[in-house]
Amino acid sequence: MTAFNLTDFAILSFTTLFVIVDPIGLVPTFLAMTASNSLSEKRHMALVATATCAVLLIVFTLAGQAILRALSLTLSAFELAGGMVLTVIALDMLKARRTPIKETPEEKKEGIDKDDIAITPLAVPMLAGPGALTTVILLSSRAENWIYSSVLLLNIILVSVSAYLILRISLSRANLFGVLPMKIATRLMGLFLLAIAAQFLMNALASQIQSSFSLSSSSSSMPSSNSSGSSSLGLGLPGPEPGETESSPDPISLLSSENI
């Protein structure tokens, strides 16, 4: 398992969370779903959605290991599954499109028809979707102590605040989120996310190989049964008692016995 120093862990956790939450890619959908709402309603929904996202991610960060134990899942298996989910999301981002894992056409249509989209579908699953929830569990498993866990929780809050600011700015500066800049940003973030997903997959495979090697090494080092008491023909004759040694017959005693 790869160990990170505190600075590397802080950068990795913030980058991964920001990319997987993807508030920039959410802007067009957010504007489309709130087209009929007033400016104050839009700001309120953005605030509630990002706050809900933060709470959910914090809950899964604190309870992630307990969830894995309750489901009898190993960390390497969850890393493998999580790496696959992040890979699918990253490949969709490289194509400059929203992944169905985070947002489906039906959910977008439902959001347009709803008066309040703050909790669903904006907070869940568009911000705190399966990919984000999987990511915080994987990152929490890398936290070596309470300091690392505190950094992760702080980054969750920072990402949620960043998401709120981006959604709020988009309400008055929609021209900053043009089609071309959005596609470039989405593809770049998809590339970063694909690299992170590959790292999770490699960690899972390395952990599995290491555990298999340790198991084979421990089984090969088990002591073999003592067969010194058996004859060369394998007749299973009793050998000497513990503490005794076998000795060959004394030639002098054999000769004396023959003379008698």
Contacts in CASP RR format, 6 or more apart in sequence:
PFRMAT RR
TARGET T0000
AUTHOR 0000-0000-0000
METHOD contacts of the structure
MODEL  1
MTAFNLTDFAILSFTTLFVIVDPIGLVPTFLAMTASNSLSEKRHMALVAT
ATCAVLLIVFTLAGQAILRALSLTLSAFELAGGMVLTVIALDMLKARRTP
IKETPEEKKEGIDKDDIAITPLAVPMLAGPGALTTVILLSSRAENWIYSS
VLLLNIILVSVSAYLILRISLSRANLFGVLPMKIATRLMGLFLLAIAAQF
LMNALASQIQSSFSLSSSSSSMPSSNSSGSSSLGLGLPGPEPGETESSPD
PISLLSSENI
1 203 0 8 1.000
1 206 0 8 1.000
1 207 0 8 1.000
2 199 0 8 1.000
2 203 0 8 1.000
3 144 0 8 1.000
4 12 0 8 1.000
4 142 0 8 1.000
6 147 0 8 1.000
6 148 0 8 1.000
6 151 0 8 1.000
9 142 0 8 1.000
9 143 0 8 1.000
9 148 0 8 1.000
9 151 0 8 1.000
9 152 0 8 1.000
10 151 0 8 1.000
10 155 0 8 1.000
12 139 0 8 1.000
12 196 0 8 1.000
13 139 0 8 1.000
13 151 0 8 1.000
13 152 0 8 1.000
13 155 0 8 1.000
14 155 0 8 1.000
14 158 0 8 1.000
14 159 0 8 1.000
15 192 0 8 1.000
15 196 0 8 1.000
16 135 0 8 1.000
16 139 0 8 1.000
16 193 0 8 1.000
16 196 0 8 1.000
17 57 0 8 1.000
17 132 0 8 1.000
17 135 0 8 1.000
17 136 0 8 1.000
17 139 0 8 1.000
17 155 0 8 1.000
17 156 0 8 1.000
17 159 0 8 1.000
18 159 0 8 1.000
18 162 0 8 1.000
18 189 0 8 1.000
19 189 0 8 1.000
19 190 0 8 1.000
19 192 0 8 1.000
19 193 0 8 1.000
19 196 0 8 1.000
20 86 0 8 1.000
20 89 0 8 1.000
20 131 0 8 1.000
20 132 0 8 1.000
20 135 0 8 1.000
20 193 0 8 1.000
21 53 0 8 1.000
21 127 0 8 1.000
21 128 0 8 1.000
21 132 0 8 1.000
21 159 0 8 1.000
21 160 0 8 1.000
21 163 0 8 1.000
22 93 0 8 1.000
22 102 0 8 1.000
22 186 0 8 1.000
22 189 0 8 1.000
23 127 0 8 1.000
23 162 0 8 1.000
23 163 0 8 1.000
23 166 0 8 1.000
23 167 0 8 1.000
24 166 0 8 1.000
24 177 0 8 1.000
24 182 0 8 1.000
24 185 0 8 1.000
24 186 0 8 1.000
24 189 0 8 1.000
25 98 0 8 1.000
25 182 0 8 1.000
25 185 0 8 1.000
25 186 0 8 1.000
26 98 0 8 1.000
26 122 0 8 1.000
26 126 0 8 1.000
26 127 0 8 1.000
26 163 0 8 1.000
26 167 0 8 1.000
27 166 0 8 1.000
27 167 0 8 1.000
27 170 0 8 1.000
27 174 0 8 1.000
27 177 0 8 1.000
27 182 0 8 1.000
28 177 0 8 1.000
28 182 0 8 1.000
29 98 0 8 1.000
29 103 0 8 1.000
29 108 0 8 1.000
29 126 0 8 1.000
30 46 0 8 1.000
30 122 0 8 1.000
30 167 0 8 1.000
30 170 0 8 1.000
31 170 0 8 1.000
31 171 0 8 1.000
31 174 0 8 1.000
32 108 0 8 1.000
32 112 0 8 1.000
33 108 0 8 1.000
33 111 0 8 1.000
33 112 0 8 1.000
33 114 0 8 1.000
33 117 0 8 1.000
33 122 0 8 1.000
34 41 0 8 1.000
34 42 0 8 1.000
34 45 0 8 1.000
34 117 0 8 1.000
35 112 0 8 1.000
37 45 0 8 1.000
37 115 0 8 1.000
39 171 0 8 1.000
42 171 0 8 1.000
43 168 0 8 1.000
43 171 0 8 1.000
44 118 0 8 1.000
45 116 0 8 1.000
45 117 0 8 1.000
45 118 0 8 1.000
45 122 0 8 1.000
46 118 0 8 1.000
46 164 0 8 1.000
46 167 0 8 1.000
46 168 0 8 1.000
46 171 0 8 1.000
47 164 0 8 1.000
48 118 0 8 1.000
48 119 0 8 1.000
48 123 0 8 1.000
49 117 0 8 1.000
49 118 0 8 1.000
49 119 0 8 1.000
49 122 0 8 1.000
49 123 0 8 1.000
49 127 0 8 1.000
49 167 0 8 1.000
50 123 0 8 1.000
50 127 0 8 1.000
50 160 0 8 1.000
50 161 0 8 1.000
50 163 0 8 1.000
50 164 0 8 1.000
50 167 0 8 1.000
51 160 0 8 1.000
51 164 0 8 1.000
52 118 0 8 1.000
52 119 0 8 1.000
52 123 0 8 1.000
52 124 0 8 1.000
52 127 0 8 1.000
52 128 0 8 1.000
53 123 0 8 1.000
53 124 0 8 1.000
53 127 0 8 1.000
53 128 0 8 1.000
53 132 0 8 1.000
53 160 0 8 1.000
53 163 0 8 1.000
54 156 0 8 1.000
54 157 0 8 1.000
54 160 0 8 1.000
56 123 0 8 1.000
56 124 0 8 1.000
56 128 0 8 1.000
56 133 0 8 1.000
57 128 0 8 1.000
57 132 0 8 1.000
57 133 0 8 1.000
57 136 0 8 1.000
57 156 0 8 1.000
57 160 0 8 1.000
58 153 0 8 1.000
58 156 0 8 1.000
60 67 0 8 1.000
60 133 0 8 1.000
60 136 0 8 1.000
60 137 0 8 1.000
61 136 0 8 1.000
61 137 0 8 1.000
61 139 0 8 1.000
61 140 0 8 1.000
61 149 0 8 1.000
61 152 0 8 1.000
61 153 0 8 1.000
61 156 0 8 1.000
62 140 0 8 1.000
64 136 0 8 1.000
64 137 0 8 1.000
64 140 0 8 1.000
65 137 0 8 1.000
65 140 0 8 1.000
65 141 0 8 1.000
67 137 0 8 1.000
68 74 0 8 1.000
68 75 0 8 1.000
68 78 0 8 1.000
68 137 0 8 1.000
75 141 0 8 1.000
75 207 0 8 1.000
76 203 0 8 1.000
76 204 0 8 1.000
76 207 0 8 1.000
76 208 0 8 1.000
76 211 0 8 1.000
77 204 0 8 1.000
78 134 0 8 1.000
78 137 0 8 1.000
78 138 0 8 1.000
78 141 0 8 1.000
79 138 0 8 1.000
79 141 0 8 1.000
79 200 0 8 1.000
79 201 0 8 1.000
79 203 0 8 1.000
79 204 0 8 1.000
79 207 0 8 1.000
80 200 0 8 1.000
80 201 0 8 1.000
80 204 0 8 1.000
80 205 0 8 1.000
81 134 0 8 1.000
82 131 0 8 1.000
82 134 0 8 1.000
82 135 0 8 1.000
82 138 0 8 1.000
82 197 0 8 1.000
82 200 0 8 1.000
83 134 0 8 1.000
83 197 0 8 1.000
83 200 0 8 1.000
83 201 0 8 1.000
83 204 0 8 1.000
84 197 0 8 1.000
84 201 0 8 1.000
85 101 0 8 1.000
85 130 0 8 1.000
85 131 0 8 1.000
85 134 0 8 1.000
86 131 0 8 1.000
86 134 0 8 1.000
86 135 0 8 1.000
86 193 0 8 1.000
86 194 0 8 1.000
86 196 0 8 1.000
86 197 0 8 1.000
86 200 0 8 1.000
87 194 0 8 1.000
87 197 0 8 1.000
87 198 0 8 1.000
87 201 0 8 1.000
88 99 0 8 1.000
88 101 0 8 1.000
89 99 0 8 1.000
89 101 0 8 1.000
89 102 0 8 1.000
89 131 0 8 1.000
89 190 0 8 1.000
89 193 0 8 1.000
89 197 0 8 1.000
90 190 0 8 1.000
90 191 0 8 1.000
90 193 0 8 1.000
90 194 0 8 1.000
90 197 0 8 1.000
91 194 0 8 1.000
92 98 0 8 1.000
92 99 0 8 1.000
92 100 0 8 1.000
92 101 0 8 1.000
93 99 0 8 1.000
93 186 0 8 1.000
93 187 0 8 1.000
93 189 0 8 1.000
93 190 0 8 1.000
93 193 0 8 1.000
94 187 0 8 1.000
94 190 0 8 1.000
94 191 0 8 1.000
94 194 0 8 1.000
96 182 0 8 1.000
96 183 0 8 1.000
96 186 0 8 1.000
96 187 0 8 1.000
97 186 0 8 1.000
101 125 0 8 1.000
101 129 0 8 1.000
101 130 0 8 1.000
101 131 0 8 1.000
102 125 0 8 1.000
102 126 0 8 1.000
102 129 0 8 1.000
102 131 0 8 1.000
103 121 0 8 1.000
103 125 0 8 1.000
103 126 0 8 1.000
107 121 0 8 1.000
107 125 0 8 1.000
107 126 0 8 1.000
108 121 0 8 1.000
110 121 0 8 1.000
111 117 0 8 1.000
111 121 0 8 1.000
127 163 0 8 1.000
136 152 0 8 1.000
136 156 0 8 1.000
138 200 0 8 1.000
139 152 0 8 1.000
140 149 0 8 1.000
140 152 0 8 1.000
142 148 0 8 1.000
143 149 0 8 1.000
143 151 0 8 1.000
143 152 0 8 1.000
169 176 0 8 1.000
170 176 0 8 1.000
170 177 0 8 1.000
228 239 0 8 1.000
228 246 0 8 1.000
229 236 0 8 1.000
229 237 0 8 1.000
229 238 0 8 1.000
229 239 0 8 1.000
229 240 0 8 1.000
230 236 0 8 1.000
230 237 0 8 1.000
230 239 0 8 1.000
231 237 0 8 1.000
239 246 0 8 1.000
240 246 0 8 1.000
END
